[in-house]
Amino acid sequence: MSDAYDYFTTTEVSARLDLVRHLIENSELVPLVRGPSGIGKTLLASRLQQLSPDNWSVCHFSAVPTMQPERLLAYIARCSGLPDIAGALLQRLVDRFEVLRKRGRIPVLLVDDAQMLPPTSLMTLLRLFERQVDGVRLVSIVLFADEQIDLLLSTPQLQVMSPQAIQVIDLPPMTRQEATPFMFFLLNNEGLTEKLALDEVKLSRIYKETKGNPGLLATAILNAVGEDGQQVEQSPLFSGYRKQLLVGGVPLLVLILGLLFFQALSAMEG
């Protein structure tokens, strides 16, 4: 189903979204939203930010392999409204988050492509998450990553802390039943007529090939719709009709102009 945000979701994905929101506000755990490329992790992160209540202070960013701890903390500091000056960044962030918490706000870090983080940077994030004031976590962190995150979490440094701190939430593929409304959502979102919808046989084949991965499914559906559109334009019936307009239309136009000319000439002679 879709909504005013042009966002298509399913019952399973909506349930996971609600779970992540609950963990952000009420849990002692870091949600790890996991799944392959195209499954919808970035969309879910953006959706969380869209739906964030007024008391959330959200910092959403994508990790890169060069994001060492100092660079990571500097980025979070800028995103959190701290001046870009040198100093003990971790402590300055702790102080900043403590101020926000006392004002009734929840600092929330949404980290996309978390599998790209160096192990020391992920450890820094988890240490930041461990900080408390009056028994309350200073910051909530949500990680979004593909299956490579498992290799990162298996490193000796992270094995000590991650199993107790992280709750894995796997995003599911679409079901075959969900693929049909998803196709109509795509057509509507692209401004295309529903007459271009694929038949059930072709859609089932595409669903099987993409294994219900929403990103791959969307690309395959739109490609197939484009190919069908070209086939209609290049079909013998369409080409013949266009040929009649181009070839048959010229003599007809000449005939009409000739009649008008003779009518005007007769009027002048009269």
C-alpha positions as CSV (number, residue, x, y, z in Angstrom):
1,M,0.0,0.0,0.0
2,S,1.1,3.6,-0.6
3,D,0.4,6.9,1.1
4,A,0.8,10.6,0.8
5,Y,4.6,10.3,1.0
6,D,4.7,8.2,-2.3
7,Y,6.0,5.4,-0.2
8,F,4.9,1.8,-0.9
9,T,5.0,-0.5,2.1
10,T,3.7,-3.9,3.1
11,T,2.3,-5.3,6.3
12,E,5.6,-7.0,7.2
13,V,7.7,-3.8,6.5
14,S,5.3,-1.6,8.4
15,A,5.6,-4.0,11.4
16,R,9.3,-3.7,11.3
17,L,9.1,0.1,11.0
18,D,6.9,0.2,14.1
19,L,9.4,-2.1,16.0
20,V,12.3,0.2,15.1
21,R,10.4,3.3,16.3
22,H,9.6,1.4,19.6
23,L,13.2,0.4,20.1
24,I,14.4,4.0,19.5
25,E,12.2,5.3,22.3
26,N,12.0,2.5,24.8
27,S,14.9,0.0,24.4
28,E,18.4,-0.6,25.6
29,L,19.3,-2.1,22.2
30,V,20.6,-0.8,18.9
31,P,18.3,-2.0,16.0
32,L,20.3,-3.4,13.1
33,V,18.1,-3.3,10.0
34,R,19.6,-5.9,7.7
35,G,19.1,-7.0,4.1
36,P,20.6,-7.2,0.6
37,S,20.9,-4.2,-1.7
38,G,17.5,-3.1,-3.1
39,I,15.5,-4.6,-0.2
40,G,14.5,-1.1,1.1
41,K,16.9,-0.2,3.9
42,T,17.5,3.4,2.8
43,L,13.8,3.9,2.1
44,L,13.0,2.7,5.6
45,A,15.6,5.1,7.1
46,S,14.2,8.0,5.2
47,R,10.7,6.9,6.3
48,L,11.8,6.9,9.9
49,Q,13.1,10.5,9.5
50,Q,9.9,11.6,7.8
51,L,7.8,10.2,10.6
52,S,10.0,11.4,13.4
53,P,8.1,13.1,16.2
54,D,8.9,16.6,17.3
55,N,11.0,15.4,20.2
56,W,13.5,13.5,18.0
57,S,16.7,15.2,16.9
58,V,17.6,13.1,13.8
59,C,21.0,12.8,12.2
60,H,20.8,10.5,9.1
61,F,24.0,9.7,7.1
62,S,25.7,7.0,5.0
63,A,28.9,5.4,6.2
64,V,32.0,5.1,4.1
65,P,35.2,3.1,4.6
66,T,37.3,6.2,5.3
67,M,35.0,7.3,8.2
68,Q,37.5,6.7,10.9
69,P,36.4,7.5,14.5
70,E,37.5,11.2,14.5
71,R,35.9,11.8,11.2
72,L,32.7,10.0,12.3
73,L,32.5,12.0,15.5
74,A,33.1,15.3,13.6
75,Y,30.3,14.5,11.2
76,I,27.9,13.7,14.0
77,A,28.9,16.8,15.8
78,R,28.1,19.0,12.8
79,C,24.9,17.2,12.2
80,S,24.0,17.8,15.9
81,G,24.6,21.5,15.7
82,L,28.0,21.6,17.4
83,P,30.6,24.2,16.2
84,D,33.3,22.6,14.0
85,I,36.2,23.1,16.3
86,A,38.9,20.9,17.6
87,G,38.6,19.2,21.0
88,A,37.5,16.0,22.8
89,L,34.7,15.3,20.3
90,L,33.3,12.3,22.1
91,Q,32.9,14.2,25.4
92,R,31.5,17.2,23.6
93,L,28.9,15.0,21.9
94,V,28.0,13.4,25.3
95,D,27.5,16.9,26.7
96,R,25.4,18.0,23.8
97,F,23.2,14.9,24.0
98,E,22.8,15.4,27.7
99,V,21.5,18.9,27.1
100,L,19.1,17.6,24.5
101,R,17.8,14.9,26.8
102,K,17.2,17.3,29.6
103,R,15.1,19.4,27.1
104,G,13.0,16.3,26.5
105,R,14.5,15.5,23.1
106,I,15.9,12.2,21.8
107,P,19.1,12.3,19.7
108,V,18.7,9.7,17.0
109,L,21.5,8.5,14.7
110,L,20.4,6.7,11.5
111,V,23.5,5.1,9.9
112,D,23.1,3.8,6.4
113,D,25.6,1.3,4.9
114,A,26.9,0.6,8.4
115,Q,28.8,-2.4,7.0
116,M,31.2,0.1,5.4
117,L,32.4,1.4,8.8
118,P,35.9,0.5,10.1
119,P,35.6,-1.7,13.2
120,T,37.0,1.1,15.4
121,S,34.3,3.5,14.2
122,L,31.5,1.0,14.9
123,M,33.0,0.5,18.4
124,T,33.0,4.2,18.9
125,L,29.3,4.4,18.0
126,L,28.5,1.6,20.5
127,R,30.5,3.3,23.2
128,L,28.5,6.5,22.5
129,F,25.3,4.5,22.8
130,E,26.5,3.1,26.2
131,R,26.6,6.6,27.8
132,Q,23.8,7.4,30.2
133,V,22.5,10.2,32.3
134,D,20.3,9.4,35.3
135,G,20.0,5.9,34.0
136,V,18.7,7.0,30.5
137,R,20.6,6.4,27.3
138,L,21.8,9.7,25.8
139,V,21.4,8.7,22.2
140,S,19.5,6.1,20.1
141,I,21.3,4.5,17.1
142,V,19.8,2.6,14.2
143,L,22.2,0.7,11.9
144,F,21.2,-0.2,8.3
145,A,23.4,-2.7,6.6
146,D,23.7,-5.6,4.2
147,E,24.9,-9.1,5.2
148,Q,28.6,-8.0,5.3
149,I,27.8,-6.4,8.7
150,D,28.0,-10.0,10.1
151,L,31.7,-10.1,9.2
152,L,32.3,-6.8,10.9
153,L,30.4,-7.8,14.0
154,S,32.5,-11.1,14.2
155,T,35.8,-9.2,14.7
156,P,37.3,-9.8,18.1
157,Q,37.0,-6.2,19.2
158,L,33.2,-6.1,18.6
159,Q,32.4,-9.6,19.8
160,V,32.9,-8.3,23.3
161,M,30.1,-5.7,23.1
162,S,27.9,-6.2,20.1
163,P,25.9,-9.3,21.0
164,Q,24.5,-7.7,24.1
165,A,23.8,-4.3,22.4
166,I,22.3,-5.2,18.9
167,Q,18.9,-6.5,17.8
168,V,18.9,-7.7,14.2
169,I,15.8,-6.9,12.2
170,D,15.8,-8.6,8.7
171,L,13.8,-6.9,6.0
172,P,11.7,-9.5,4.0
173,P,11.2,-9.6,0.2
174,M,7.8,-8.9,-1.3
175,T,5.3,-11.7,-1.7
176,R,3.8,-12.5,-5.1
177,Q,0.5,-11.0,-4.0
178,E,2.2,-7.7,-3.1
179,A,3.9,-7.5,-6.5
180,T,0.7,-6.6,-8.3
181,P,-0.3,-3.5,-6.2
182,F,3.4,-2.6,-6.3
183,M,3.3,-2.5,-10.1
184,F,0.3,-0.2,-10.1
185,F,2.0,2.0,-7.6
186,L,5.1,2.3,-9.8
187,L,3.0,3.1,-12.9
188,N,1.1,5.8,-11.0
189,N,4.3,7.2,-9.5
190,E,5.9,7.4,-12.9
191,G,2.8,9.1,-14.4
192,L,2.0,6.2,-16.6
193,T,-1.4,4.8,-17.6
194,E,-2.5,1.6,-15.9
195,K,-3.2,0.2,-19.4
196,L,0.6,-0.5,-19.5
197,A,0.3,-2.9,-16.7
198,L,2.0,-6.3,-17.3
199,D,-0.1,-9.4,-17.6
200,E,0.1,-11.9,-14.7
201,V,2.3,-14.3,-16.6
202,K,5.0,-11.7,-17.3
203,L,4.8,-10.3,-13.8
204,S,5.1,-13.7,-12.3
205,R,8.2,-14.4,-14.3
206,I,9.8,-11.1,-13.3
207,Y,8.9,-11.7,-9.6
208,K,10.5,-15.1,-9.8
209,E,13.7,-13.7,-11.4
210,T,14.0,-10.9,-8.9
211,K,13.0,-13.1,-5.9
212,G,10.7,-10.3,-4.6
213,N,13.5,-7.9,-4.0
214,P,11.7,-4.5,-4.3
215,G,14.5,-2.6,-5.9
216,L,15.2,-5.2,-8.5
217,L,11.5,-5.8,-9.0
218,A,10.8,-2.1,-9.6
219,T,13.6,-1.9,-12.2
220,A,12.5,-5.0,-14.0
221,I,8.8,-3.9,-14.1
222,L,9.6,-0.5,-15.5
223,N,12.0,-1.9,-18.1
224,A,9.3,-4.4,-19.2
225,V,6.7,-1.7,-19.4
226,G,9.1,0.4,-21.5
227,E,9.7,-2.6,-23.9
228,D,5.9,-3.2,-24.2
229,G,5.4,0.4,-25.0
230,Q,8.0,0.2,-27.8
231,Q,6.4,-2.9,-29.1
232,V,3.1,-1.2,-29.4
233,E,4.6,1.7,-31.2
234,Q,6.5,-0.6,-33.5
235,S,3.7,-3.1,-34.1
236,P,2.5,-3.6,-37.8
237,L,-1.0,-2.2,-36.9
238,F,0.5,0.9,-35.3
239,S,3.0,1.4,-38.1
240,G,0.3,0.8,-40.8
241,Y,-2.0,3.3,-39.2
242,R,0.9,5.9,-39.0
243,K,1.7,5.1,-42.6
244,Q,-1.8,5.8,-43.7
245,L,-1.6,9.2,-42.0
246,L,1.6,10.1,-43.7
247,V,1.0,8.6,-47.2
248,G,-2.8,8.8,-47.5
249,G,-3.1,12.2,-45.7
250,V,-1.1,14.1,-48.3
251,P,-3.4,13.4,-51.4
252,L,-6.4,14.1,-49.2
253,L,-4.9,17.5,-48.2
254,V,-4.2,18.3,-51.8
255,L,-7.7,17.5,-52.8
256,I,-9.2,19.7,-50.1
257,L,-7.0,22.6,-51.1
258,G,-7.9,22.2,-54.7
259,L,-11.6,22.3,-54.0
260,L,-11.2,25.4,-51.9
261,F,-9.2,27.0,-54.7
262,F,-11.8,26.3,-57.3
263,Q,-14.6,27.6,-55.0
264,A,-12.7,30.8,-54.5
265,L,-12.0,31.2,-58.2
266,S,-15.7,30.6,-59.0
267,A,-16.7,33.2,-56.5
268,M,-14.4,35.8,-58.1
269,E,-15.7,35.1,-61.6
270,G,-19.3,35.4,-60.3
